């Protein structure tokens, strides 16, 4: 998933039988947010939960995935919203 790479999200290890791979987004040593990416038989089900998990709008999530928004712009947006 492009958002995982762009945000430099770190995959959390844990129980292997989950329906989602879990990722955390960090700024320095501080966890900003976390989100899950579906895998396995339900991977075609979509990721409509991602915008809420990333604390941004669906349009911003699309911009992250399709490249108009950078990681730095994402962090700046969260700071402006008072989320970090």
N, C-alpha and C positions, 0 to 999 in steps of 0.2 A: 504494500500500500504506500502510495507516494507521501501521504501525510506523516507516516511513521518516520520515513527517511528525512523529510524536510524538517521536522521538528526535533530530529535527533532523539527520538523517544527510545527509552530503555525498556527492553522486555523484562518482565518480572518472571522469575522462576517460581514454581510452586507445584500445586497439583497438576498432573499431566492430563487428567481426564476432563478438563474444562472445555466448554463449547467455544470459548473465546481465548485468544492470546491476549494477555494484559500488558499494557505499556504505560510508562510514566514519563511525563515531560518535566524536565528539570531546568531551572535557571540557576546556574552555579550548583550549590548543594541542596537547593530548596525545591521540593516537589511542588509544581504548579497545578497539575491536574493529571488524571489517569483516564484511560479509555480501553475498551476491549475491541478486538477485531475478530469477527466470526471466522471460524475455520471449519474444516470437515464438510459434512454433507450440506450444511446450511450456509456455505460461503457465498452463494448467489442471492441470499436473502436481503442484501443491502446493508447499509451502515447509517441509517437515518438517526441513530443515537449519537453519532460523532459530534455534530455541532454543539449539542447540549453538554456533552462530556468535555469538550474543548473550550466551553464558555464563550462561544461565538455564534454568529448567525449561520444559517445554511449557505447563504451566498459567500460568506467569508470562508467557510469550510471548502466550498467548491474552488474558491480562489487559491487556497492553500494547495489543494490537490492538483490544480491545473496551472500553477506557477505564477499568477499575477501577485500573490502575496508571499513574502519571504518569512523566515523564522523571526528575524528582527522586527518586521512589521507586526507579526502576530504578538510578540512580547510587548511591543509598544502599545498595541490595541488593548491588551489586558491591563497594562498599567493605567491607561487612560480611563478604563472602566472601573478602576480601583480593585481589580481582582488580585493583583500582586503589587 
